[in-house]
Amino acid sequence: MYSQNHQQSHNARLNGAGRGIPNMLYNYGQHAQQHHPSQNQHHQGLGPDHGLSNTNGLNHHNNYTSGVLSNSPFSPNLPNGHGGSRGGQAAPNEGWQEQLRLFKDSERAHSAMTEQQQPHYYARLKASENKGIGGPPAASTKTQADNETDLADRRRPYNPMDEAKRQDWHNMDMSGQGLRNLAPELFRYQFLNELYIASNKLTRLPKQIGELRQLRHLDASYNQLVDLPPELGMCTYLKQLLLFSNNITELPFELGSLHLLEMLGVEGNPLEAGVKTELVEKGTKSLINALKESAPPPPTPPPRENIVIQEDVGANLERIKVFSWNILCDKYATASTYGYTPTEALNWTYRQNCILEELRERDADFLALQEVSTDAFKEDLSPPLARMDYKGVQWPKSRAKTMSERDAQSVDGCAVFYKQSKFILLDKQLIEFASIAINRSDMKNQHDVFNRVMPKDNIAVVCFFESRLTGARIMLINAHLTWDVALADVKLIQTGILMEHVTKLAEKYARWPAVKDKKMIVLPRDDDAEAPPPQAEPGPSQEYRTNTEIPLLVCGDLNSTADSSVYDLLSKGHVPPDHPELSKYQYGNFTRDGIEHPFSLRDAYAHTRNTADEMPFTNYTPGFTDVIDYIWYSTNSLEVVSVLGPPDREYLSRIPAFPYWHYPADHIQIMSEFVIKSRKDKKQLQEREVDFGGSSSRK
């Protein structure tokens, strides 16, 4: 997506293959599963169809190049394979003392399994912890005990229906079985928190290890591992990675993504001496950070393809291209939240350049951007976008009104940019959900409004445009709903308020008079550019009889998945009062009569659902990966021509989460091109045939 001057200088590595897993596991219920509630659980039971094969094998070749840490970040002071300080070196830190203790524990466990023939050492060791297994109590289903889970869930959506899902075991012990390979069935259990494969004869870990993204503890000690797959860096929740007494000489740079790792157990490996020095003197976190910061960026991913939805489109129909993106406000882009992201890739200057390059490349007619602070809008985005023919409007979230003028500049909000040579901005409106709710006569005295809706200062921006060339009018809404994982009802109320006001505004806009003295704008061109085509005459303003005739676009980060009440409301036009996300609360007429709107809306990406081109996510983080950003359109007046396709799957196989080098926000961009349908409206002032070109899609 973005050109990089950095080149991959890593050594090519092959990932391991595996065969032969004994069907051995054990329950472990004391540590409740800690992944995001909306993360799908793939385990469907432990019946015969889900048993682990003893014969299946892996023999995959990895075509990626991968970095390994060898010399550059560290000074080699220790002899290979030794773990103490020598001479005038700094004394070992507490982490190294803990490493040596764990190394001794591992040595004892290995002896018990190999010399005393006592297999499944860890399963028996933890048996007492698994007594009385029954899952977490109901009162604690939403408790987030681990700090890293809190970080992962911050600013993430949530589906309360997922609370009912339950997984009573999270650990597996296959230690001491003489295994030479790991079969692919193992990696179906993506809910695993702990995996013990110590004291076997493994020479490599298969790259599929990266699919176990919920792992907190991995013990592969006392094997014959010679290297580690870069995909291990996908397991960003790891706290302990024990690799004692193997044959590992180098560490892949990708381990730098393991920002929560507290213990990297490497004693007994012939690692390069500088790596051992770093661990002894500064500890695991220092080494992991060095791996992260010294790793070269991955190769530039292939461009995202344009997915054609409708090929047979009339050349006389006006096309509009709509782009939506949560760009990640700088104040939220912290190392504590995005510890897997290299510092340079998280820097606002770098991300700003990537964002502008992306906007330039997409060249959309309308840009709906979320998490745009006022100072970024004024100083960082508007000036360069003006040189690309864009004008814009922006409002910050409601909290800005309570702050000093200086502090308010850093508050994020919603911004809309439009091509001024093509469109005229007729009106702009701010919708403040909390303010509207507490001033409604049917809601203002209800405690759910004060306790749940009012504390969230989310907003939406409504813009009303007219095409200079055809006179067609368009309503574009840019919304950003609350992220709070426990407020599915509030997301629905915000959407209901939004659509209620859009309905009223559309009624007003349908009566607006025609624009007089409209003129076309010719952009300045370079001296060596071709002469522009003959200037067309601007078309008269089109008229609309009802509010639903005006083409409508609803864009934004709705923090809601396709199985949510927000999606139901927008797609079906109605949510009944007994909906599970609404029925327990009191929100005036909304909970008495339900919520509805009169528009026929469809998600632009619904056309790709259940196809090879389906968008797998719009938000990509370790704890949550799903579609929560949308471009909705009115089906009676607009038709989808194409959508921007998903990121390259192969590229994602090594990237644990966004933001990253080529994706500067934790959300990805979505874009759709539409045609405005021809109208049979006899009140239209003039029927005009304009040739917009016959191609089915524009680059």
C-alpha positions as CSV (number, residue, x, y, z in Angstrom):
1,M,0.0,0.0,0.0
2,Y,2.7,2.4,0.9
3,S,6.1,2.6,-0.6
4,Q,9.0,2.0,1.8
5,N,12.6,2.7,1.5
6,H,13.4,-0.1,3.8
7,Q,14.3,-3.4,2.3
8,Q,14.0,-6.8,3.9
9,S,17.5,-8.0,4.8
10,H,16.5,-11.1,6.7
11,N,17.7,-14.6,6.2
12,A,15.3,-17.0,4.6
13,R,14.0,-19.6,7.0
14,L,11.9,-22.7,6.7
15,N,9.2,-23.5,9.2
16,G,8.9,-26.9,10.8
17,A,6.7,-29.8,9.9
18,G,5.0,-32.2,12.2
19,R,3.3,-35.5,12.5
20,G,2.0,-37.5,15.4
21,I,0.1,-36.1,18.4
22,P,-1.3,-38.3,21.1
23,N,-4.9,-37.5,22.0
24,M,-4.0,-36.3,25.5
25,L,-5.5,-33.2,27.1
26,Y,-6.7,-32.1,30.5
27,N,-9.2,-29.8,32.0
28,Y,-8.2,-26.5,33.5
29,G,-11.0,-24.4,34.8
30,Q,-9.5,-22.1,37.4
31,H,-8.2,-19.7,34.8
32,A,-11.2,-18.4,32.9
33,Q,-10.7,-17.7,29.2
34,Q,-9.5,-14.1,28.8
35,H,-10.0,-13.3,25.2
36,H,-12.4,-10.6,24.0
37,P,-16.0,-11.6,24.5
38,S,-16.8,-11.1,20.8
39,Q,-14.0,-13.4,19.7
40,N,-15.5,-16.5,18.1
41,Q,-14.7,-19.8,19.9
42,H,-14.0,-22.5,17.4
43,H,-14.1,-25.5,19.8
44,Q,-17.3,-27.4,19.4
45,G,-16.8,-30.2,21.9
46,L,-14.5,-33.1,22.3
47,G,-16.4,-35.8,20.5
48,P,-14.8,-38.4,18.3
49,D,-14.8,-36.1,15.3
50,H,-12.5,-33.7,17.1
51,G,-9.9,-36.1,18.3
52,L,-6.3,-35.5,17.6
53,S,-4.7,-37.7,15.0
54,N,-1.6,-39.8,15.7
55,T,-0.6,-40.0,12.1
56,N,-1.3,-36.7,10.4
57,G,1.8,-34.6,9.6
58,L,2.9,-31.2,8.5
59,N,5.3,-30.4,5.8
60,H,4.9,-26.8,5.0
61,H,7.4,-24.6,3.3
62,N,7.4,-20.9,4.1
63,N,8.2,-18.5,1.3
64,Y,8.6,-15.5,3.5
65,T,11.9,-14.1,4.5
66,S,12.3,-13.5,8.2
67,G,14.6,-11.5,10.3
68,V,16.7,-13.0,13.1
69,L,18.5,-11.2,15.8
70,S,22.2,-11.9,15.5
71,N,24.7,-9.1,16.3
72,S,23.7,-5.5,15.8
73,P,21.7,-4.5,18.9
74,F,23.8,-6.1,21.5
75,S,27.4,-6.5,22.5
76,P,28.6,-10.1,22.8
77,N,30.1,-10.4,26.3
78,L,29.0,-13.8,27.5
79,P,30.3,-17.2,26.3
80,N,27.6,-19.2,24.5
81,G,25.3,-21.3,26.6
82,H,26.3,-19.7,29.9
83,G,23.9,-17.7,32.0
84,G,25.8,-15.8,34.7
85,S,27.7,-12.6,34.8
86,R,31.5,-12.7,34.4
87,G,34.3,-10.4,35.4
88,G,33.3,-6.7,35.6
89,Q,29.9,-7.2,34.0
90,A,26.7,-6.0,35.7
91,A,25.1,-8.5,38.0
92,P,22.2,-10.5,36.7
93,N,18.8,-9.0,37.1
94,E,16.0,-10.5,39.1
95,G,14.5,-11.8,35.8
96,W,17.5,-13.8,35.1
97,Q,17.5,-15.3,38.6
98,E,13.9,-16.3,38.0
99,Q,15.0,-17.8,34.7
100,L,17.5,-20.0,36.4
101,R,14.9,-21.1,38.9
102,L,12.5,-22.1,36.1
103,F,15.3,-23.8,34.3
104,K,15.9,-26.0,37.3
105,D,12.2,-26.7,37.5
106,S,12.2,-27.7,33.8
107,E,15.2,-29.9,34.4
108,R,13.4,-31.8,37.2
109,A,10.3,-32.2,35.1
110,H,12.4,-33.5,32.2
111,S,14.1,-36.0,34.5
112,A,10.8,-37.2,35.9
113,M,9.4,-37.8,32.4
114,T,12.5,-39.4,30.8
115,E,14.3,-41.2,33.6
116,Q,11.3,-42.1,35.8
117,Q,8.9,-42.6,32.9
118,Q,6.2,-40.3,34.3
119,P,4.5,-38.8,31.3
120,H,2.2,-35.7,31.4
121,Y,4.1,-34.2,34.2
122,Y,2.3,-30.8,34.0
123,A,-1.1,-32.3,33.7
124,R,-0.7,-34.1,37.0
125,L,1.0,-31.1,38.6
126,K,-2.0,-28.9,37.9
127,A,-4.7,-31.6,38.6
128,S,-5.6,-30.1,41.9
129,E,-6.3,-26.8,40.2
130,N,-8.9,-28.4,38.0
131,K,-11.0,-29.9,40.7
132,G,-14.6,-28.7,40.8
133,I,-14.4,-27.3,37.3
134,G,-17.6,-25.6,36.3
135,G,-16.8,-22.4,34.6
136,P,-16.7,-18.9,36.0
137,P,-19.6,-17.7,38.1
138,A,-22.3,-15.7,36.4
139,A,-21.4,-12.6,38.2
140,S,-17.9,-12.6,36.8
141,T,-18.6,-13.2,33.2
142,K,-17.6,-9.7,32.2
143,T,-14.7,-9.4,34.6
144,Q,-11.4,-8.7,32.8
145,A,-8.7,-10.0,35.1
146,D,-5.7,-9.7,32.9
147,N,-4.2,-6.3,32.2
148,E,-3.4,-7.2,28.6
149,T,-7.1,-8.1,28.0
150,D,-8.1,-4.7,29.3
151,L,-5.7,-3.1,26.8
152,A,-7.0,-5.3,24.0
153,D,-10.6,-4.5,24.8
154,R,-10.1,-0.7,25.1
155,R,-12.1,1.1,22.4
156,R,-13.4,-2.2,21.1
157,P,-17.0,-3.2,20.3
158,Y,-18.9,-5.9,22.2
159,N,-21.7,-8.4,21.6
160,P,-23.4,-9.4,25.0
161,M,-24.8,-12.5,23.4
162,D,-21.2,-13.9,23.4
163,E,-21.4,-14.0,27.2
164,A,-23.4,-17.2,27.0
165,K,-20.5,-19.0,25.3
166,R,-18.4,-21.1,27.6
167,Q,-15.1,-23.0,27.4
168,D,-14.2,-25.1,30.4
169,W,-10.7,-26.2,29.5
170,H,-7.8,-24.0,28.2
171,N,-4.7,-26.1,28.6
172,M,-3.1,-29.1,26.9
173,D,-0.1,-31.2,28.0
174,M,1.7,-33.4,25.4
175,S,5.0,-33.4,27.2
176,G,7.3,-36.5,27.4
177,Q,5.7,-38.4,24.5
178,G,8.7,-38.6,22.2
179,L,6.9,-36.5,19.6
180,R,8.8,-35.6,16.5
181,N,6.1,-33.5,14.9
182,L,2.9,-31.7,15.7
183,A,-0.3,-32.6,13.7
184,P,-2.5,-29.9,12.4
185,E,-5.5,-30.9,14.5
186,L,-3.8,-29.2,17.5
187,F,-4.2,-25.8,16.0
188,R,-7.9,-26.1,15.9
189,Y,-8.0,-25.4,19.6
190,Q,-7.5,-21.7,19.2
191,F,-8.8,-21.0,22.7
192,L,-5.8,-22.6,24.4
193,N,-4.2,-20.5,27.1
194,E,-1.4,-23.0,27.9
195,L,0.4,-25.5,25.8
196,Y,3.1,-28.0,27.2
197,I,5.1,-29.8,24.5
198,A,8.3,-30.2,26.5
199,S,10.6,-33.2,26.6
200,N,9.9,-34.4,23.1
201,K,12.0,-34.7,19.9
202,L,10.7,-31.7,18.0
203,T,13.2,-30.1,15.7
204,R,10.8,-27.3,14.5
205,L,7.6,-25.7,15.5
206,P,5.1,-25.5,12.6
207,K,4.1,-22.0,11.5
208,Q,0.5,-22.8,12.5
209,I,1.6,-22.1,16.1
210,G,0.7,-18.5,15.3
211,E,-3.0,-19.5,15.1
212,L,-3.0,-20.2,18.8
213,R,-3.4,-16.5,19.5
214,Q,-4.8,-16.9,23.0
215,L,-1.7,-18.6,24.4
216,R,-0.4,-17.1,27.7
217,H,2.1,-19.9,28.4
218,L,4.1,-22.1,25.9
219,D,6.7,-24.6,27.1
220,A,8.8,-26.3,24.4
221,S,11.8,-27.0,26.6
222,Y,14.0,-30.1,26.2
223,N,13.4,-30.6,22.5
224,Q,15.7,-30.4,19.5
225,L,14.5,-27.0,18.1
226,V,17.1,-25.3,15.9
227,D,15.0,-22.2,15.2
228,L,11.7,-20.6,15.8
229,P,9.0,-19.8,13.3
230,P,8.4,-16.1,12.8
231,E,4.6,-16.8,13.2
232,L,5.2,-17.3,16.9
233,G,5.1,-13.5,17.0
234,M,1.4,-13.7,16.3
235,C,0.8,-15.0,19.9
236,T,0.9,-11.5,21.4
237,Y,-0.7,-12.5,24.7
238,L,2.2,-14.8,25.7
239,K,3.6,-14.1,29.1
240,Q,5.9,-17.1,29.4
241,L,7.8,-18.7,26.5
242,L,10.0,-21.5,27.8
243,L,12.6,-22.9,25.4
244,F,15.2,-24.3,27.8
245,S,17.7,-26.8,26.5
246,N,17.2,-26.7,22.8
247,N,19.6,-25.9,19.9
248,I,18.3,-22.4,19.1
249,T,21.0,-20.0,17.9
250,E,19.0,-17.0,16.7
251,L,15.7,-15.3,17.5
252,P,13.4,-14.0,14.8
253,F,12.6,-10.3,14.9
254,E,8.9,-11.1,14.9
255,L,9.2,-12.0,18.6
256,G,9.3,-8.3,19.1
257,S,5.5,-8.4,18.9
258,L,5.3,-10.3,22.2
259,H,5.1,-7.1,24.2
260,L,3.4,-8.8,27.2
261,L,6.1,-11.4,27.6
262,E,7.5,-11.6,31.1
263,M,9.8,-14.6,30.8
264,L,11.7,-15.8,27.7
265,G,13.4,-19.0,28.9
266,V,16.5,-19.7,26.8
267,E,19.0,-21.1,29.2
268,G,20.7,-24.2,27.7
269,N,20.6,-22.9,24.1
270,P,23.7,-21.9,22.1
271,L,22.3,-18.4,21.5
272,E,24.5,-15.6,20.3
273,A,26.3,-14.2,23.3
274,G,24.9,-10.6,23.0
275,V,21.4,-11.9,23.3
276,K,22.3,-13.7,26.6
277,T,24.0,-10.5,27.8
278,E,20.8,-8.5,27.2
279,L,18.7,-11.0,29.1
280,V,21.1,-11.3,32.0
281,E,21.6,-7.5,32.5
282,K,18.3,-6.0,31.3
283,G,15.7,-8.8,31.2
284,T,13.1,-10.2,28.8
285,K,11.2,-7.0,28.1
286,S,14.3,-5.1,27.1
287,L,15.2,-7.9,24.7
288,I,11.7,-8.1,23.2
289,N,11.7,-4.3,22.8
290,A,15.0,-4.4,21.0
291,L,13.7,-7.1,18.6
292,K,10.7,-4.9,17.9
293,E,12.6,-1.7,17.3
294,S,15.5,-3.1,15.3
295,A,13.3,-5.2,12.9
296,P,13.1,-3.9,9.4
297,P,9.6,-3.3,8.0
298,P,8.0,-6.2,6.2
299,P,7.8,-6.0,2.4
300,T,5.1,-3.7,1.0
301,P,1.9,-5.8,0.7
302,P,0.2,-6.2,-2.7
303,P,-2.4,-3.4,-3.5
304,R,-5.9,-4.1,-2.3
305,E,-8.0,-5.0,-5.3
306,N,-11.1,-3.2,-6.5
307,I,-14.0,-5.7,-6.4
308,V,-16.5,-5.1,-9.2
309,I,-20.1,-5.6,-8.1
310,Q,-22.0,-4.3,-11.1
311,E,-20.4,-4.4,-14.5
312,D,-23.3,-3.3,-16.7
313,V,-23.6,0.3,-15.7
314,G,-25.0,3.0,-17.9
315,A,-22.4,5.5,-19.2
316,N,-24.8,8.4,-18.6
317,L,-25.1,7.7,-14.8
318,E,-23.2,9.9,-12.4
319,R,-20.6,8.0,-10.3
320,I,-19.6,8.9,-6.8
321,K,-16.8,7.3,-4.8
322,V,-17.2,7.2,-1.0
323,F,-14.4,6.4,1.5
324,S,-14.6,5.8,5.2
325,W,-11.8,5.3,7.8
326,N,-11.1,5.6,11.5
327,I,-7.6,7.0,11.3
328,L,-6.7,6.5,15.0
329,C,-6.3,9.8,16.8
330,D,-2.8,10.5,17.9
331,K,-3.6,10.7,21.6
332,Y,-5.0,7.1,21.5
333,A,-1.9,5.7,19.7
334,T,0.1,4.9,22.9
335,A,2.8,2.3,23.5
336,S,0.7,0.9,26.3
337,T,-2.2,0.2,24.1
338,Y,-0.3,-0.8,21.0
339,G,2.8,-2.4,22.5
340,Y,3.3,-4.6,19.4
341,T,3.8,-1.6,17.1
342,P,7.3,-0.3,16.5
343,T,7.7,3.3,17.9
344,E,8.4,4.8,14.5
345,A,5.3,3.2,13.0
346,L,3.2,4.6,15.8
347,N,4.6,8.1,15.5
348,W,2.0,10.6,14.3
349,T,4.2,12.2,11.6
350,Y,4.8,8.8,10.0
351,R,1.2,7.8,10.3
352,Q,0.0,11.2,8.9
353,N,2.1,10.7,5.8
354,C,0.7,7.2,5.3
355,I,-2.8,8.5,5.8
356,L,-2.4,11.3,3.2
357,E,-0.8,9.0,0.8
358,E,-3.7,6.6,1.1
359,L,-6.2,9.4,0.6
360,R,-4.3,10.6,-2.4
361,E,-4.3,7.1,-3.9
362,R,-8.0,6.4,-3.4
363,D,-9.0,9.8,-4.8
364,A,-12.6,9.4,-3.5
365,D,-15.3,12.1,-3.9
366,F,-16.2,12.0,-0.3
367,L,-14.0,11.1,2.7
368,A,-15.7,10.2,6.0
369,L,-13.0,10.1,8.7
370,Q,-13.4,9.3,12.4
371,E,-11.0,10.1,15.3
372,V,-9.9,13.3,13.7
373,S,-8.8,15.8,16.3
374,T,-9.4,19.5,15.7
375,D,-5.7,20.4,15.5
376,A,-5.1,17.5,13.1
377,F,-8.0,18.6,11.0
378,K,-6.7,22.2,10.8
379,E,-3.0,21.7,10.7
380,D,-2.2,18.2,9.3
381,L,-5.1,17.2,7.0
382,S,-6.9,20.3,5.6
383,P,-3.9,22.0,4.0
384,P,-2.5,19.0,2.0
385,L,-6.0,17.8,1.2
386,A,-6.9,21.3,-0.2
387,R,-4.1,20.7,-2.8
388,M,-6.0,17.6,-3.8
389,D,-9.3,19.6,-4.4
390,Y,-10.8,18.8,-1.0
391,K,-12.7,21.0,1.4
392,G,-13.8,19.7,4.8
393,V,-15.9,20.1,7.9
394,Q,-15.2,18.7,11.3
395,W,-16.7,18.7,14.8
396,P,-15.1,17.3,17.9
397,K,-16.9,15.2,20.5
398,S,-19.1,17.0,22.9
399,R,-16.5,17.1,25.7
400,A,-14.7,19.8,23.8
401,K,-17.3,22.3,25.0
402,T,-16.3,21.8,28.6
403,M,-12.6,22.3,28.0
404,S,-10.3,25.3,27.4
405,E,-9.8,26.3,23.8
406,R,-6.3,24.9,23.8
407,D,-7.2,21.5,25.3
408,A,-10.2,21.2,23.1
409,Q,-8.0,21.1,20.0
410,S,-6.9,17.6,20.9
411,V,-10.4,16.2,21.2
412,D,-11.2,13.8,18.4
413,G,-14.4,13.9,16.3
414,C,-15.8,13.3,12.8
415,A,-14.6,15.0,9.6
416,V,-16.0,15.0,6.1
417,F,-14.0,16.1,3.1
418,Y,-15.4,16.5,-0.4
419,K,-14.2,17.4,-3.9
420,Q,-15.1,21.0,-4.2
421,S,-14.8,21.0,-8.0
422,K,-17.6,18.4,-8.2
423,F,-19.9,19.2,-5.2
424,I,-21.4,22.1,-3.4
425,L,-21.9,21.9,0.4
426,L,-25.5,23.0,0.9
427,D,-25.8,22.3,4.7
428,K,-23.9,20.7,7.6
429,Q,-25.3,19.6,10.9
430,L,-23.9,18.2,14.2
431,I,-25.8,15.5,16.0
432,E,-24.9,15.1,19.7
433,F,-26.5,11.9,20.9
434,A,-26.3,12.6,24.7
435,S,-27.6,16.1,24.4
436,I,-30.5,15.1,22.3
437,A,-31.4,12.2,24.6
438,I,-31.5,14.1,27.8
439,N,-33.6,16.8,26.3
440,R,-36.3,14.5,24.8
441,S,-39.5,14.7,26.8
442,D,-39.9,10.9,26.8
443,M,-36.4,10.2,28.0
444,K,-35.1,13.1,30.1
445,N,-36.4,11.7,33.4
446,Q,-35.2,8.1,33.0
447,H,-32.2,7.0,34.9
448,D,-30.9,4.7,32.0
449,V,-30.5,7.9,29.9
450,F,-28.5,9.6,32.6
451,N,-26.4,6.6,33.7
452,R,-25.8,5.0,30.3
453,V,-26.4,7.4,27.4
454,M,-25.4,10.8,28.8
455,P,-21.8,9.9,29.8
456,K,-21.0,9.0,26.2
457,D,-20.2,12.1,24.1
458,N,-20.3,10.5,20.7
459,I,-21.4,12.5,17.7
460,A,-22.4,12.3,14.0
461,V,-22.0,14.8,11.2
462,V,-24.6,15.3,8.5
463,C,-23.6,17.0,5.2
464,F,-26.0,17.8,2.3
465,F,-24.4,18.1,-1.1
466,E,-25.3,19.0,-4.7
467,S,-23.5,17.9,-7.8
468,R,-22.3,20.8,-9.8
469,L,-22.7,18.9,-13.0
470,T,-26.0,17.1,-12.7
471,G,-27.8,18.9,-9.8
472,A,-28.3,15.6,-8.0
473,R,-28.4,16.0,-4.2
474,I,-26.8,13.7,-1.6
475,M,-27.0,13.3,2.1
476,L,-23.8,11.9,3.7
477,I,-23.7,11.0,7.4
478,N,-20.4,10.3,9.2
479,A,-20.9,8.7,12.7
480,H,-18.8,7.2,15.4
481,L,-20.7,5.3,18.0
482,T,-19.5,4.4,21.5
483,W,-16.9,1.6,21.8
484,D,-17.9,0.6,25.3
485,V,-18.1,-3.2,25.5
486,A,-21.0,-3.2,28.0
487,L,-23.2,-0.6,26.2
488,A,-24.8,-2.4,23.3
489,D,-28.1,-0.7,24.2
490,V,-26.4,2.7,24.0
491,K,-25.1,2.0,20.5
492,L,-28.6,1.2,19.5
493,I,-30.1,4.4,21.1
494,Q,-27.4,6.5,19.4
495,T,-28.3,4.9,16.0
496,G,-32.0,5.5,16.7
497,I,-31.4,9.1,17.5
498,L,-29.2,9.5,14.4
499,M,-31.8,8.0,12.0
500,E,-34.6,10.0,13.6
501,H,-32.8,13.2,13.0
502,V,-31.7,12.2,9.5
503,T,-35.4,11.5,8.7
504,K,-36.3,15.0,9.8
505,L,-33.4,16.7,8.0
506,A,-34.3,14.8,4.8
507,E,-37.8,16.1,5.0
508,K,-36.5,19.6,5.2
509,Y,-33.9,19.1,2.5
510,A,-36.6,17.8,0.1
511,R,-38.2,21.2,0.2
512,W,-35.0,23.2,-0.3
513,P,-35.0,25.6,-3.3
514,A,-32.7,25.3,-6.3
515,V,-29.2,26.7,-6.3
516,K,-28.8,29.8,-8.4
517,D,-25.7,31.0,-10.2
518,K,-24.0,27.6,-9.9
519,K,-20.7,27.4,-11.7
520,M,-18.2,24.8,-12.6
521,I,-14.7,24.9,-11.1
522,V,-11.5,24.1,-13.1
523,L,-8.6,23.0,-11.1
524,P,-5.1,24.5,-11.8
525,R,-2.9,22.1,-13.7
526,D,0.8,21.6,-14.1
527,D,2.4,23.2,-17.1
528,D,3.1,19.8,-18.7
529,A,-0.4,18.5,-18.2
530,E,-2.8,17.9,-21.0
531,A,-5.4,20.5,-21.7
532,P,-8.7,19.9,-19.9
533,P,-11.7,18.8,-21.9
534,P,-14.3,21.4,-22.8
535,Q,-16.1,22.8,-19.8
536,A,-19.6,21.4,-19.3
537,E,-22.4,23.6,-18.3
538,P,-23.6,23.1,-14.7
539,G,-26.9,21.3,-14.4
540,P,-30.0,22.7,-12.6
541,S,-30.8,21.5,-9.1
542,Q,-32.9,18.3,-9.0
543,E,-36.1,18.3,-7.0
544,Y,-37.3,15.6,-4.6
545,R,-40.8,14.9,-3.5
546,T,-40.1,12.9,-0.3
547,N,-37.3,12.5,2.1
548,T,-36.6,9.0,1.0
549,E,-35.9,10.0,-2.6
550,I,-32.7,11.9,-1.7
551,P,-29.7,9.6,-2.1
552,L,-28.5,8.7,1.4
553,L,-25.1,7.5,2.6
554,V,-24.4,6.5,6.3
555,C,-20.7,5.9,6.9
556,G,-18.6,5.4,10.0
557,D,-17.2,3.4,12.8
558,L,-20.3,2.0,14.4
559,N,-18.5,-0.4,16.8
560,S,-21.1,-3.0,16.0
561,T,-21.0,-6.4,14.3
562,A,-23.4,-7.8,11.8
563,D,-25.3,-9.7,14.5
564,S,-26.0,-6.5,16.5
565,S,-29.2,-4.5,17.0
566,V,-27.5,-1.5,15.3
567,Y,-27.0,-3.6,12.1
568,D,-30.6,-4.8,12.4
569,L,-32.0,-1.3,12.7
570,L,-30.1,0.0,9.7
571,S,-30.7,-3.0,7.4
572,K,-34.3,-3.9,8.4
573,G,-35.5,-0.4,9.3
574,H,-36.9,-1.6,12.6
575,V,-35.9,-3.0,16.0
576,P,-38.7,-4.2,18.3
577,P,-38.9,-3.2,22.0
578,D,-38.3,-6.8,23.1
579,H,-34.9,-7.0,21.4
580,P,-32.4,-8.5,23.8
581,E,-30.1,-5.5,23.6
582,L,-33.0,-3.1,24.4
583,S,-35.7,-4.8,26.5
584,K,-33.9,-4.5,29.9
585,Y,-33.8,-0.7,29.8
586,Q,-36.0,2.3,29.7
587,Y,-35.6,4.7,26.9
588,G,-39.0,6.4,26.5
589,N,-40.7,5.7,23.2
590,F,-37.8,3.7,21.9
591,T,-38.4,0.9,24.5
592,R,-42.2,1.3,24.4
593,D,-42.7,1.2,20.6
594,G,-39.3,0.0,19.2
595,I,-37.1,2.0,16.9
596,E,-37.5,2.5,13.2
597,H,-36.6,4.6,10.2
598,P,-38.2,5.0,6.7
599,F,-35.1,4.4,4.5
600,S,-34.2,1.3,2.5
601,L,-30.6,0.9,3.4
602,R,-28.0,-1.8,2.6
603,D,-24.4,-2.3,3.6
604,A,-22.2,-1.8,0.5
605,Y,-20.1,-4.8,1.4
606,A,-23.1,-7.1,1.8
607,H,-22.6,-7.9,-1.9
608,T,-19.3,-9.7,-1.1
609,R,-20.6,-11.7,1.9
610,N,-20.0,-15.5,1.7
611,T,-17.7,-15.0,-1.3
612,A,-13.9,-15.2,-1.7
613,D,-13.9,-11.4,-1.7
614,E,-15.6,-11.1,1.7
615,M,-14.1,-8.5,4.0
616,P,-12.9,-10.4,7.0
617,F,-12.5,-7.4,9.3
618,T,-12.3,-3.6,9.4
619,N,-10.7,-3.6,13.0
620,Y,-7.6,-5.7,13.4
621,T,-6.2,-6.1,16.9
622,P,-4.9,-9.1,19.0
623,G,-8.1,-9.4,21.0
624,F,-10.7,-8.4,18.4
625,T,-10.9,-8.9,14.7
626,D,-14.2,-8.2,12.9
627,V,-16.2,-5.8,10.7
628,I,-17.5,-2.8,12.6
629,D,-17.1,0.0,10.0
630,Y,-19.7,0.5,7.3
631,I,-20.9,2.4,4.2
632,W,-24.7,2.1,4.1
633,Y,-26.6,3.4,1.0
634,S,-30.2,4.0,0.0
635,T,-31.1,1.2,-2.5
636,N,-33.8,3.1,-4.2
637,S,-31.5,5.9,-5.4
638,L,-28.0,4.4,-5.4
639,E,-26.4,1.3,-6.8
640,V,-23.0,-0.2,-5.9
641,V,-20.5,-0.5,-8.7
642,S,-17.5,-1.7,-6.8
643,V,-15.9,-1.9,-3.3
644,L,-12.3,-1.9,-2.1
645,G,-11.3,-5.4,-1.4
646,P,-9.6,-6.9,1.7
647,P,-5.9,-6.8,2.6
648,D,-3.6,-9.6,1.3
649,R,-4.0,-12.7,3.4
650,E,-0.4,-13.7,3.1
651,Y,0.8,-10.4,4.4
652,L,-1.5,-10.7,7.4
653,S,0.0,-14.1,8.3
654,R,3.0,-12.4,9.9
655,I,1.4,-9.2,11.2
656,P,-0.3,-9.7,14.6
657,A,-2.3,-6.5,14.6
658,F,-2.6,-3.0,13.4
659,P,-1.4,-0.3,13.4
660,Y,1.8,-1.4,11.6
661,W,4.1,-0.1,9.0
662,H,1.8,-0.3,6.0
663,Y,-1.5,0.2,8.0
664,P,-1.3,3.3,10.1
665,A,-4.5,2.8,12.1
666,D,-6.1,-0.2,13.9
667,H,-9.0,0.1,11.5
668,I,-8.6,-0.3,7.7
669,Q,-10.1,1.8,5.0
670,I,-13.3,0.9,3.3
671,M,-14.5,2.4,0.0
672,S,-17.4,1.9,-2.4
673,E,-18.2,3.5,-5.8
674,F,-21.9,4.1,-6.6
675,V,-24.0,5.3,-9.4
676,I,-26.9,7.6,-8.8
677,K,-29.9,5.8,-10.4
678,S,-31.8,7.6,-13.1
679,R,-35.1,9.2,-11.9
680,K,-38.5,9.2,-13.6
681,D,-39.4,12.3,-11.5
682,K,-41.5,14.6,-13.7
683,K,-40.7,17.4,-11.4
684,Q,-37.1,17.2,-12.3
685,L,-36.3,20.5,-14.0
686,Q,-34.3,19.1,-16.9
687,E,-33.5,15.6,-18.2
688,R,-29.8,15.6,-19.1
689,E,-27.7,12.9,-20.6
690,V,-24.1,13.2,-19.4
691,D,-21.4,10.8,-20.5
692,F,-19.3,9.8,-17.4
693,G,-17.3,7.2,-19.3
694,G,-18.2,3.5,-19.9
695,S,-15.7,1.7,-17.6
696,S,-17.2,-0.3,-14.8
697,S,-14.9,1.0,-12.2
698,R,-12.4,3.7,-11.7
699,K,-9.0,3.5,-10.1
